[in-house]
Amino acid sequence: MTKSWQLSRRTMLRALGASVALPWLEAMHPSSPLAVTPKRPKLRAGYIYFPNGVSKGSWEPEKVSRKGELKELSKWMKDLEPFKNDILIGHNIWTPRGNGHGAGTATWLTGGSYSGSRVSAGGASVDQIIAKHVGKDTMLPSLDMSMRGEGYFSNSLPRNSISWVNSKLPATRDTNPRTIYDRMFRKSSEGVTDKGVIDLVNDQAKNLKRRLGLADQRKIDEYMEALRAVERRMEFAEKQTGQNSLSQEEGVVFKRPSVGIPKNHEIYMRMMMDLMVLGFWSGATRVGSLMLDHGQSNRYFDFIDGVRGTWHALSHYRDVSGKTEDDDGINSWKNVSQKRDMYNTVTAWHHRQFAYMIGKMKSIDDVNGTLLDNSMLLYGSSLGDGHAHGEENLPIIFAGGGGGTVRSGRYLKYRRNYSLSKYHLATMQRMGVPVEQFAEVDSPMSGLTKNV
C-alpha cells in the first residue's frame, strides 16, 4: 500500500540539549510509486589502525581456493572466520614512501613520506580528503578517534597521527568516549542537563513511532537501544573512576563531568568501535578513523592468559633474553616460539575486537543492504613483520561491500609490491570525490571487483 506521507532522510529527534539523527527507514523511500530510488546508498569509509605489525606468516589464510576464495583463515584469525565472506585479505600490500613506527604511522593514510625536520606527512590523508568533500552534509565532517596510548612514545607526533588536514597539520584525535558521544548527539549551544540522550528525545521517538510501520518501529527501537547501550557503558566507566554524574534538580544546567577512560581495555575499545558504528548508522558522519594505540605501543596485555611483556617487546619476537632496549628489564622468554605465540595472541585479541565491529555493522539494516554492505573499512598496520620492521607485505584487511562495488571473501595475492594508495584512490572515487590520482598512483586498486 502506498504511504500517505514521506519522512525526510534529514529528520532528527530534537530536545533541549540533544539532537539525534535517525537511521535509514522504509518511510524515507520516495512516496510516489513512480519515483526512482537512488541506485547507490551513501557510502561510509572507516580506517582502523593498530601498531607493531604482526609475526611473519600469521596473516596468511589456511585454505584458499584456486579462484582465490577464502576457505579457512589462520588459527590466529579464528574470530574473523564467521565473516570471511565479508572481507578481503591483502598480500604484498605496502606503502612505498613511508614505513616504521613513526613515519609509517604518520603516512599510512597519506601515501607520502614523513619529514621530521619540517613536520610534514607528505599531504592530506585520505579520510580528511573525503571529509572535505562529503562532510558538509553531515553533523561531523569526520570522526577522528584514538585509544589512549601507552608507553614512552605516547607524546610522539608522528606515532599518534594517521589523519592529516594538510601535510603539516594533523587532525585532532578524541580519546574520551563521553566527548565523542556528546559531539554526535548533544547540542552544546543549549547547555546540557544531567539526563541521557534517550531520556531527552524519548517523547519524540514515541510520537514518531505511532506514524510508522512495524518494520520501522523495530528499527527505531534497535537504534535507541544501541544508544542506551553506549550510555550504560559510560555510566559503568564513571563508577569505575569514581566520577559519578552530579545529582541536579530538573532544569538545572551544568557542565557535564568528563568520564575517565575505562579501566577494562576491551570495554574501552568496543565502546570506541560502537561510537564509530553509531556515527555511520545515524548519519552523523560518513568517514571515521580509530587508532587502537599509538605507533609504538608499549601496552601490557597481561590481562590475556599466558601473555607477558609489552606489545612492542613482543613484536621483536626473535629476541628472547629480555635484555634488549625494547624490553622492560623484567620479562624474558624460553624461546622464539613461546614469545611469538604471545605476540600472535595479542594480534588475535585485536582481531576479536574488529570481528565485533564488523558483526555489529552487518546486523544493521541500511539502504539496499546492511551498514557493512554500504561501507568500506580498512584494518591494518604500517609494519609488516614486527621484528624486522618490515616495509613489505603489510597486514591489511579490507571489509565491507562498498555499496555493491566490492566482491569480498577473497585473498588478494598480488605478485609484487602493491601500493596501499591504490585502495585509498578507489575509496575516494566510490565516495564521489572527483580525483584521478593520489600520492604516487594514478589508477585505483584493481582487485576489489575481480581476482588478481
TAHUZI-V586620 format. One record per backbone hydrogen bond with DSSP energy under -1.0 kcal/mol. CO is the residue of the C=O (numbers start at 1). NH is the residue of the N-H. Records with the same first field share a line. If there is no record, write none. Layout:
BEGIN
CO: NH / NH
END
This chain:
BEGIN
8: 11
11: 22
13: 20
15: 18
18: 15
20: 13
25: 28
26: 29
27: 7
32: 35
44: 376
45: 288
46: 378
47: 290
48: 380
49: 292
54: 386
55: 58
63: 71 / 72
65: 68
68: 411
69: 65
72: 62 / 63
74: 77
77: 80
80: 83
81: 84
83: 86
86: 400
87: 409
88: 398
89: 412
91: 414
92: 418
93: 394
94: 420
95: 98
102: 106
103: 107
107: 111
109: 126
115: 120
120: 115
125: 129
126: 130
127: 131
128: 132
129: 133
130: 134
131: 135
134: 137
135: 138
143: 289
144: 174
145: 291
150: 298
151: 154
153: 156
157: 160
159: 295
163: 171
164: 125
167: 121
169: 165 / 166
174: 146
176: 180
177: 181
178: 182
179: 183
180: 184
181: 185
182: 186
185: 19
187: 190
188: 191
192: 254
193: 195
196: 200
197: 201
198: 202
201: 205
202: 206
203: 207
204: 208
205: 209
206: 210
208: 211
209: 212
213: 217
214: 218
215: 219
216: 220
217: 221
218: 222
219: 223
220: 224
221: 225
222: 226
223: 227
224: 228
225: 229
226: 230
227: 231
228: 232
229: 233
230: 234
231: 235
232: 236
233: 237
234: 238
235: 239
236: 240
237: 241
238: 243
249: 252
264: 268
265: 269
266: 270
267: 271
268: 272
269: 273
270: 274
271: 275
272: 276
273: 277
274: 278
275: 279
276: 280
277: 281
278: 282
279: 285
284: 140
286: 45
287: 143
288: 47
289: 145
290: 49
291: 147
294: 297
299: 311
301: 304
304: 307
310: 314
311: 315
315: 317
316: 319
320: 333
324: 327
335: 339
336: 340
337: 341
338: 342
339: 343
340: 344
341: 345
342: 346
343: 347
344: 348
345: 349
346: 350
347: 351
348: 352
349: 353
350: 354
351: 355
352: 356
353: 357
354: 358
355: 359
356: 360
357: 361
358: 362
361: 372
364: 371
366: 369
369: 366
370: 374
372: 375 / 401
373: 403
374: 44
375: 402
376: 46
377: 399
378: 48
379: 397
380: 50
384: 54
385: 390
390: 384
395: 381
396: 90
397: 379
398: 88
399: 377
401: 406
409: 70
410: 89
411: 413
412: 91 / 414
418: 94
419: 422
420: 424
421: 425
422: 426 / 445
423: 427
424: 428
425: 429
426: 430
427: 431
428: 433
429: 432
433: 435
438: 441
441: 438
448: 407
END
